[in-house]
Amino acid sequence: MKSSFFKNLGPISLAVIKEQINCTPINIEENAYFDEFTSISNLSGKGLSFLTDTHVFRENMQSDGAIICSQSTYSKLKNTNPFIVVNDVHSAVAKISNIFYGSLTYSDIEKLDKPKIDSNSNISQSAVIENGSIIGKNVNISAGCYIGYNCIIGDNTTIDINSAITNSVIGEGVHVGRNSSIGQQGFGFAISKNKNIKIFHIGRVILQAGVNIGSNCTIDRGSFGDTIIGENTYFDNLCHVAHNVIIGNNCIFAGMTGIAGSTNIGNDVMTGGQVGIAGHLNIGNNVQIAAQSGVLKDIDKDRSVMGNPAIDKIKYIRKYKKNYA
């Protein structure tokens, strides 16, 4: 089941896009329309997407969709995709995302079906469950909790006191600790001297079966994809997961771990307390990261690292002994 948490305002014409951003269309007819604005991996049909200068792009990729990119990126590509060349990709993405998408209004939410709550579930009288939500069997939702419209809460899940969940699909047997916030917009925007422009996030948070979220944690929804936490992954208190992060199964993250946006983490990964992981990285399976480490580059599978910047654990210990022992 695919829950919808936003309104697609498309199709949007090239003419409207040109009114909003300074751009040069290439291989695009002037009367063209685009149905959606999405990630490059989901680009198809009459869609529109984008590439930053740091993106990896397959040269043989062919699609009916158009791609927003800089002149330098366009000059490196050897394919026949339609392009919209701009000076500032981030600014263009922010502006266009708000043309294509919008939040549901209170009036829209009132028109949704009433929440479906299984009779075996235990819902506090002070909890708020918005329309369109589906609450499974044996679910416990405590005092002061807020479940936003169209959320799905799987069987045998517990939501502790004062937690807020929006834009999320939660699997079976999940525990969300008190005062946690799941599904809010991520930290994505274009920097401007006059006024920063927020990127409208259309992604979700997906917590798979058996996930455990500690107290006072925050998990941001994806921008153009989903933020996904794999089965049986555990978070201690005060952890933060940024937008578009994908985490595998059976991972453990100790308190105050922070994971920046669009990082992919494999299965059976463990971090100590106060670990910081930078964005757009790939962390392999069975990786162990010592407390207070700062991860600034990819880590291959079956590695143990520590330090800031994080390096091989044995090398770090040898350097420490040499300098301080």
BAVEXNU-746242 format. One record per residue (C-alpha): residue number from 1; y, x, z. Coordinates in steps of 0.02 Angstrom, whole numbers, plus 50000, padded with zeros to 5 digits. Layout:
# residues N
+-----+-------+-------+-------+
! pos !     Y !     X !     Z !
+-----+-------+-------+-------+
! NUM !     Y !     X !     Z !
...
+-----+-------+-------+-------+
# end
This chain:
# residues 325
+-----+-------+-------+-------+
! pos !     Y !     X !     Z !
+-----+-------+-------+-------+
!   1 ! 50000 ! 50000 ! 50000 !
!   2 ! 50171 ! 50068 ! 49951 !
!   3 ! 50310 ! 50008 ! 50064 !
!   4 ! 50485 ! 50004 ! 49990 !
!   5 ! 50630 ! 50063 ! 50097 !
!   6 ! 50770 ! 50066 ! 49969 !
!   7 ! 50840 ! 49977 ! 49817 !
!   8 ! 50828 ! 50052 ! 49642 !
!   9 ! 50995 ! 50010 ! 49560 !
!  10 ! 50937 ! 50069 ! 49388 !
!  11 ! 50927 ! 50074 ! 49244 !
!  12 ! 51082 ! 50184 ! 49237 !
!  13 ! 51163 ! 50229 ! 49072 !
!  14 ! 51211 ! 50404 ! 49017 !
!  15 ! 51389 ! 50338 ! 49002 !
!  16 ! 51394 ! 50295 ! 49188 !
!  17 ! 51323 ! 50466 ! 49232 !
!  18 ! 51456 ! 50553 ! 49128 !
!  19 ! 51588 ! 50455 ! 49222 !
!  20 ! 51526 ! 50528 ! 49386 !
!  21 ! 51489 ! 50710 ! 49341 !
!  22 ! 51557 ! 50838 ! 49219 !
!  23 ! 51407 ! 50873 ! 49107 !
!  24 ! 51342 ! 50917 ! 48935 !
!  25 ! 51196 ! 50809 ! 48873 !
!  26 ! 51070 ! 50897 ! 48759 !
!  27 ! 50943 ! 50802 ! 48654 !
!  28 ! 50998 ! 50637 ! 48730 !
!  29 ! 51065 ! 50489 ! 48634 !
!  30 ! 51233 ! 50422 ! 48690 !
!  31 ! 51161 ! 50248 ! 48723 !
!  32 ! 51018 ! 50316 ! 48831 !
!  33 ! 50968 ! 50233 ! 48996 !
!  34 ! 50867 ! 50304 ! 49141 !
!  35 ! 50755 ! 50199 ! 49253 !
!  36 ! 50742 ! 50314 ! 49404 !
!  37 ! 50800 ! 50478 ! 49480 !
!  38 ! 50653 ! 50575 ! 49550 !
!  39 ! 50575 ! 50745 ! 49586 !
!  40 ! 50524 ! 50856 ! 49441 !
!  41 ! 50339 ! 50834 ! 49485 !
!  42 ! 50355 ! 50645 ! 49466 !
!  43 ! 50462 ! 50646 ! 49309 !
!  44 ! 50395 ! 50531 ! 49173 !
!  45 ! 50446 ! 50397 ! 49052 !
!  46 ! 50631 ! 50360 ! 49056 !
!  47 ! 50661 ! 50453 ! 49218 !
!  48 ! 50791 ! 50581 ! 49266 !
!  49 ! 50760 ! 50734 ! 49375 !
!  50 ! 50835 ! 50904 ! 49414 !
!  51 ! 50799 ! 51090 ! 49426 !
!  52 ! 50892 ! 51212 ! 49537 !
!  53 ! 50899 ! 51396 ! 49492 !
!  54 ! 50762 ! 51432 ! 49620 !
!  55 ! 50639 ! 51304 ! 49550 !
!  56 ! 50482 ! 51362 ! 49463 !
!  57 ! 50464 ! 51267 ! 49300 !
!  58 ! 50318 ! 51263 ! 49180 !
!  59 ! 50384 ! 51306 ! 49008 !
!  60 ! 50253 ! 51198 ! 48923 !
!  61 ! 50301 ! 51043 ! 49022 !
!  62 ! 50343 ! 50898 ! 48907 !
!  63 ! 50414 ! 50733 ! 48964 !
!  64 ! 50518 ! 50589 ! 48900 !
!  65 ! 50626 ! 50611 ! 49054 !
!  66 ! 50786 ! 50711 ! 49061 !
!  67 ! 50821 ! 50860 ! 49173 !
!  68 ! 50984 ! 50907 ! 49258 !
!  69 ! 51006 ! 51095 ! 49273 !
!  70 ! 51132 ! 51236 ! 49262 !
!  71 ! 51172 ! 51329 ! 49102 !
!  72 ! 51080 ! 51483 ! 49165 !
!  73 ! 50922 ! 51383 ! 49201 !
!  74 ! 50931 ! 51294 ! 49034 !
!  75 ! 50945 ! 51458 ! 48940 !
!  76 ! 50779 ! 51517 ! 49017 !
!  77 ! 50679 ! 51363 ! 48967 !
!  78 ! 50581 ! 51350 ! 48805 !
!  79 ! 50538 ! 51167 ! 48782 !
!  80 ! 50609 ! 51010 ! 48703 !
!  81 ! 50649 ! 50907 ! 48858 !
!  82 ! 50814 ! 50815 ! 48858 !
!  83 ! 50937 ! 50904 ! 48971 !
!  84 ! 51099 ! 50870 ! 49061 !
!  85 ! 51185 ! 51036 ! 49093 !
!  86 ! 51306 ! 51044 ! 49239 !
!  87 ! 51406 ! 51176 ! 49332 !
!  88 ! 51348 ! 51126 ! 49506 !
!  89 ! 51171 ! 51054 ! 49517 !
!  90 ! 51179 ! 51009 ! 49702 !
!  91 ! 51339 ! 50911 ! 49682 !
!  92 ! 51270 ! 50821 ! 49530 !
!  93 ! 51109 ! 50776 ! 49621 !
!  94 ! 51204 ! 50706 ! 49770 !
!  95 ! 51318 ! 50599 ! 49663 !
!  96 ! 51181 ! 50534 ! 49550 !
!  97 ! 51062 ! 50493 ! 49693 !
!  98 ! 51192 ! 50373 ! 49761 !
!  99 ! 51212 ! 50292 ! 49590 !
! 100 ! 51027 ! 50256 ! 49573 !
! 101 ! 50982 ! 50204 ! 49750 !
! 102 ! 51047 ! 50107 ! 49898 !
! 103 ! 50989 ! 50046 ! 50068 !
! 104 ! 50935 ! 49868 ! 50098 !
! 105 ! 51073 ! 49761 ! 50172 !
! 106 ! 51050 ! 49650 ! 50324 !
! 107 ! 51042 ! 49504 ! 50203 !
! 108 ! 50903 ! 49590 ! 50105 !
! 109 ! 50804 ! 49623 ! 50264 !
! 110 ! 50819 ! 49442 ! 50319 !
! 111 ! 50735 ! 49389 ! 50156 !
! 112 ! 50581 ! 49498 ! 50189 !
! 113 ! 50423 ! 49422 ! 50262 !
! 114 ! 50415 ! 49408 ! 50450 !
! 115 ! 50325 ! 49554 ! 50535 !
! 116 ! 50135 ! 49544 ! 50531 !
! 117 ! 50072 ! 49590 ! 50704 !
! 118 ! 49889 ! 49585 ! 50749 !
! 119 ! 49852 ! 49474 ! 50898 !
! 120 ! 49765 ! 49616 ! 50990 !
! 121 ! 49920 ! 49725 ! 50991 !
! 122 ! 50031 ! 49748 ! 51143 !
! 123 ! 50216 ! 49741 ! 51099 !
! 124 ! 50352 ! 49755 ! 51232 !
! 125 ! 50475 ! 49612 ! 51237 !
! 126 ! 50617 ! 49737 ! 51222 !
! 127 ! 50546 ! 49819 ! 51065 !
! 128 ! 50624 ! 49774 ! 50897 !
! 129 ! 50508 ! 49747 ! 50748 !
! 130 ! 50602 ! 49714 ! 50586 !
! 131 ! 50545 ! 49605 ! 50442 !
! 132 ! 50418 ! 49669 ! 50319 !
! 133 ! 50330 ! 49778 ! 50448 !
! 134 ! 50141 ! 49774 ! 50472 !
! 135 ! 50069 ! 49814 ! 50643 !
! 136 ! 49881 ! 49843 ! 50651 !
! 137 ! 49749 ! 49810 ! 50784 !
! 138 ! 49761 ! 49875 ! 50962 !
! 139 ! 49934 ! 49948 ! 50936 !
! 140 ! 50044 ! 49980 ! 51088 !
! 141 ! 50232 ! 49982 ! 51063 !
! 142 ! 50329 ! 50017 ! 51222 !
! 143 ! 50498 ! 49963 ! 51289 !
! 144 ! 50653 ! 50004 ! 51190 !
! 145 ! 50561 ! 50051 ! 51029 !
! 146 ! 50630 ! 50010 ! 50858 !
! 147 ! 50516 ! 49986 ! 50706 !
! 148 ! 50617 ! 49972 ! 50546 !
! 149 ! 50586 ! 49856 ! 50399 !
! 150 ! 50429 ! 49879 ! 50294 !
! 151 ! 50352 ! 50009 ! 50409 !
! 152 ! 50163 ! 50011 ! 50426 !
! 153 ! 50083 ! 50054 ! 50593 !
! 154 ! 49895 ! 50084 ! 50588 !
! 155 ! 49761 ! 50025 ! 50710 !
! 156 ! 49749 ! 50101 ! 50884 !
! 157 ! 49919 ! 50185 ! 50874 !
! 158 ! 50036 ! 50205 ! 51023 !
! 159 ! 50226 ! 50216 ! 51013 !
! 160 ! 50300 ! 50271 ! 51179 !
! 161 ! 50464 ! 50219 ! 51260 !
! 162 ! 50628 ! 50220 ! 51160 !
! 163 ! 50559 ! 50293 ! 50998 !
! 164 ! 50634 ! 50242 ! 50830 !
! 165 ! 50528 ! 50232 ! 50673 !
! 166 ! 50597 ! 50193 ! 50500 !
! 167 ! 50545 ! 50227 ! 50320 !
! 168 ! 50371 ! 50273 ! 50382 !
! 169 ! 50186 ! 50240 ! 50356 !
! 170 ! 50084 ! 50283 ! 50510 !
! 171 ! 49895 ! 50297 ! 50506 !
! 172 ! 49762 ! 50250 ! 50633 !
! 173 ! 49751 ! 50325 ! 50806 !
! 174 ! 49923 ! 50406 ! 50802 !
! 175 ! 50024 ! 50440 ! 50960 !
! 176 ! 50214 ! 50452 ! 50954 !
! 177 ! 50294 ! 50516 ! 51114 !
! 178 ! 50445 ! 50442 ! 51199 !
! 179 ! 50621 ! 50463 ! 51130 !
! 180 ! 50559 ! 50526 ! 50961 !
! 181 ! 50642 ! 50484 ! 50796 !
! 182 ! 50540 ! 50471 ! 50637 !
! 183 ! 50598 ! 50430 ! 50462 !
! 184 ! 50785 ! 50460 ! 50471 !
! 185 ! 50878 ! 50538 ! 50325 !
! 186 ! 50855 ! 50725 ! 50308 !
! 187 ! 50988 ! 50861 ! 50309 !
! 188 ! 51022 ! 50856 ! 50123 !
! 189 ! 51195 ! 50858 ! 50048 !
! 190 ! 51311 ! 50947 ! 49928 !
! 191 ! 51444 ! 51053 ! 50011 !
! 192 ! 51622 ! 51010 ! 49962 !
! 193 ! 51786 ! 51077 ! 50031 !
! 194 ! 51858 ! 50903 ! 50041 !
! 195 ! 51707 ! 50795 ! 50085 !
! 196 ! 51521 ! 50837 ! 50086 !
! 197 ! 51414 ! 50720 ! 49981 !
! 198 ! 51252 ! 50658 ! 50057 !
! 199 ! 51096 ! 50650 ! 49949 !
! 200 ! 51017 ! 50477 ! 49958 !
! 201 ! 50839 ! 50500 ! 50021 !
! 202 ! 50705 ! 50389 ! 49943 !
! 203 ! 50554 ! 50475 ! 50022 !
! 204 ! 50449 ! 50420 ! 50169 !
! 205 ! 50367 ! 50497 ! 50321 !
! 206 ! 50177 ! 50483 ! 50317 !
! 207 ! 50082 ! 50520 ! 50477 !
! 208 ! 49897 ! 50525 ! 50440 !
! 209 ! 49758 ! 50474 ! 50559 !
! 210 ! 49751 ! 50556 ! 50730 !
! 211 ! 49923 ! 50638 ! 50725 !
! 212 ! 50004 ! 50668 ! 50894 !
! 213 ! 50193 ! 50682 ! 50908 !
! 214 ! 50268 ! 50741 ! 51073 !
! 215 ! 50424 ! 50678 ! 51159 !
! 216 ! 50598 ! 50705 ! 51085 !
! 217 ! 50532 ! 50757 ! 50915 !
! 218 ! 50618 ! 50720 ! 50749 !
! 219 ! 50534 ! 50704 ! 50580 !
! 220 ! 50647 ! 50675 ! 50430 !
! 221 ! 50594 ! 50571 ! 50281 !
! 222 ! 50582 ! 50655 ! 50110 !
! 223 ! 50724 ! 50661 ! 49985 !
! 224 ! 50632 ! 50631 ! 49821 !
! 225 ! 50454 ! 50652 ! 49888 !
! 226 ! 50370 ! 50615 ! 50054 !
! 227 ! 50363 ! 50711 ! 50218 !
! 228 ! 50177 ! 50716 ! 50260 !
! 229 ! 50088 ! 50765 ! 50421 !
! 230 ! 49900 ! 50788 ! 50400 !
! 231 ! 49758 ! 50718 ! 50505 !
! 232 ! 49737 ! 50773 ! 50686 !
! 233 ! 49893 ! 50881 ! 50684 !
! 234 ! 49979 ! 50896 ! 50854 !
! 235 ! 50162 ! 50927 ! 50896 !
! 236 ! 50224 ! 50974 ! 51068 !
! 237 ! 50392 ! 50910 ! 51134 !
! 238 ! 50559 ! 50949 ! 51051 !
! 239 ! 50493 ! 50993 ! 50879 !
! 240 ! 50586 ! 50961 ! 50716 !
! 241 ! 50512 ! 50935 ! 50542 !
! 242 ! 50638 ! 50929 ! 50400 !
! 243 ! 50631 ! 50829 ! 50239 !
! 244 ! 50492 ! 50856 ! 50109 !
! 245 ! 50385 ! 50962 ! 50226 !
! 246 ! 50198 ! 50944 ! 50196 !
! 247 ! 50080 ! 50995 ! 50337 !
! 248 ! 49891 ! 51000 ! 50328 !
! 249 ! 49756 ! 50946 ! 50449 !
! 250 ! 49715 ! 51008 ! 50624 !
! 251 ! 49876 ! 51106 ! 50650 !
! 252 ! 49957 ! 51138 ! 50820 !
! 253 ! 50144 ! 51167 ! 50845 !
! 254 ! 50206 ! 51216 ! 51018 !
! 255 ! 50372 ! 51158 ! 51091 !
! 256 ! 50536 ! 51185 ! 50999 !
! 257 ! 50455 ! 51233 ! 50834 !
! 258 ! 50570 ! 51199 ! 50688 !
! 259 ! 50513 ! 51184 ! 50507 !
! 260 ! 50646 ! 51184 ! 50372 !
! 261 ! 50642 ! 51076 ! 50217 !
! 262 ! 50514 ! 51080 ! 50075 !
! 263 ! 50395 ! 51201 ! 50161 !
! 264 ! 50208 ! 51178 ! 50133 !
! 265 ! 50091 ! 51220 ! 50277 !
! 266 ! 49902 ! 51227 ! 50260 !
! 267 ! 49761 ! 51173 ! 50377 !
! 268 ! 49722 ! 51242 ! 50550 !
! 269 ! 49891 ! 51327 ! 50572 !
! 270 ! 49953 ! 51365 ! 50749 !
! 271 ! 50128 ! 51412 ! 50808 !
! 272 ! 50190 ! 51465 ! 50978 !
! 273 ! 50346 ! 51397 ! 51058 !
! 274 ! 50518 ! 51416 ! 50977 !
! 275 ! 50450 ! 51468 ! 50808 !
! 276 ! 50569 ! 51445 ! 50663 !
! 277 ! 50501 ! 51425 ! 50486 !
! 278 ! 50624 ! 51436 ! 50341 !
! 279 ! 50627 ! 51313 ! 50197 !
! 280 ! 50534 ! 51314 ! 50031 !
! 281 ! 50394 ! 51425 ! 50097 !
! 282 ! 50204 ! 51416 ! 50080 !
! 283 ! 50100 ! 51448 ! 50236 !
! 284 ! 49913 ! 51466 ! 50205 !
! 285 ! 49764 ! 51399 ! 50302 !
! 286 ! 49714 ! 51472 ! 50471 !
! 287 ! 49881 ! 51558 ! 50501 !
! 288 ! 49936 ! 51598 ! 50679 !
! 289 ! 50121 ! 51626 ! 50718 !
! 290 ! 50169 ! 51699 ! 50886 !
! 291 ! 50304 ! 51622 ! 50998 !
! 292 ! 50487 ! 51648 ! 50951 !
! 293 ! 50442 ! 51715 ! 50779 !
! 294 ! 50556 ! 51687 ! 50630 !
! 295 ! 50459 ! 51656 ! 50469 !
! 296 ! 50565 ! 51700 ! 50317 !
! 297 ! 50435 ! 51722 ! 50180 !
! 298 ! 50266 ! 51653 ! 50125 !
! 299 ! 50112 ! 51692 ! 50230 !
! 300 ! 49939 ! 51709 ! 50153 !
! 301 ! 49790 ! 51621 ! 50232 !
! 302 ! 49699 ! 51694 ! 50383 !
! 303 ! 49847 ! 51796 ! 50443 !
! 304 ! 49922 ! 51821 ! 50617 !
! 305 ! 50108 ! 51861 ! 50623 !
! 306 ! 50244 ! 51886 ! 50752 !
! 307 ! 50423 ! 51945 ! 50768 !
! 308 ! 50587 ! 51906 ! 50682 !
! 309 ! 50568 ! 51924 ! 50538 !
! 310 ! 50384 ! 51887 ! 50562 !
! 311 ! 50265 ! 52025 ! 50507 !
! 312 ! 50081 ! 52063 ! 50532 !
! 313 ! 50042 ! 52049 ! 50718 !
! 314 ! 49955 ! 52218 ! 50731 !
! 315 ! 50099 ! 52307 ! 50642 !
! 316 ! 50225 ! 52223 ! 50757 !
! 317 ! 50131 ! 52277 ! 50914 !
! 318 ! 50119 ! 52456 ! 50852 !
! 319 ! 50306 ! 52462 ! 50815 !
! 320 ! 50345 ! 52387 ! 50984 !
! 321 ! 50238 ! 52515 ! 51076 !
! 322 ! 50315 ! 52657 ! 50976 !
! 323 ! 50494 ! 52604 ! 51013 !
! 324 ! 50481 ! 52534 ! 51190 !
! 325 ! 50320 ! 52590 ! 51273 !
+-----+-------+-------+-------+
# end
